[in-house]
């Protein structure tokens, strides 16, 4: 029984380890592999909660460890990917260079993702409203969005993504927008389902249908679009529920 109790925490540590590997791969210029490791971390993030429910092995330690692992895997690791892409853009024509001691500090703006991810997770830990849904964009959603950007570039026919990733304005807007969404008061629905009835989870069915169609036409480039669709749909679901 003592061993079983530690299985969820061990899976959470695998989440943390995957995030650390992603950071190291980013520093070596392997952005696609770094993105894949964030997806691996997301898989472990799902499995640790599943294992905790299955084994009934809940603990305060597990809850805190999960948040600490998520800060690394879905906050710091995506920041490193975003830092690398901002640093590679042609900033000179836009007069975006800001030099301090001869170092362009604008790429460091990507680290706001890590800071606001930590704030979002800290708020989540003390907010008893977030039991069946979320207040603010879940940190893994942001991490997966950023992780999917280098993978989307593998689809050479999707030239729009390639152009966006070379645009400082798009990258800065991504950092600012997702930083705000994580700490906002906007409700976001959970993807956990307790019923398969269409009327109960029709928003999830709509999201799944969009994802299937997007993947058919865009392959991996569909992932960031699915995340954006989730954000827009969550705002619509909020409006409909309020009426």
Buried (B, 14 or more C-beta within 10 A) or exposed (E): EEEEBBBBBEBBBBBBBBBBBBBBBBEEEBBBBBBBBBBBBBBBBBBBBEBBEEBEBEEEEBBEBBBBBBBBBBBBBBBBBBBBBBBBBEBEEEEBEEEEEEEBEBBBBBBBBBBBBBBBBEBBEEEEEBEEBBBBBBBBBBBBBBBBBBBBBEBEEBEEBEEBBEBBEBBBEBBBBBBBBBBEEBBBBEBEEEEEEEEEBEBBEBBEEBBEEBBEEBBBBBBBBBBEBBBEBBEEBBEEEEE
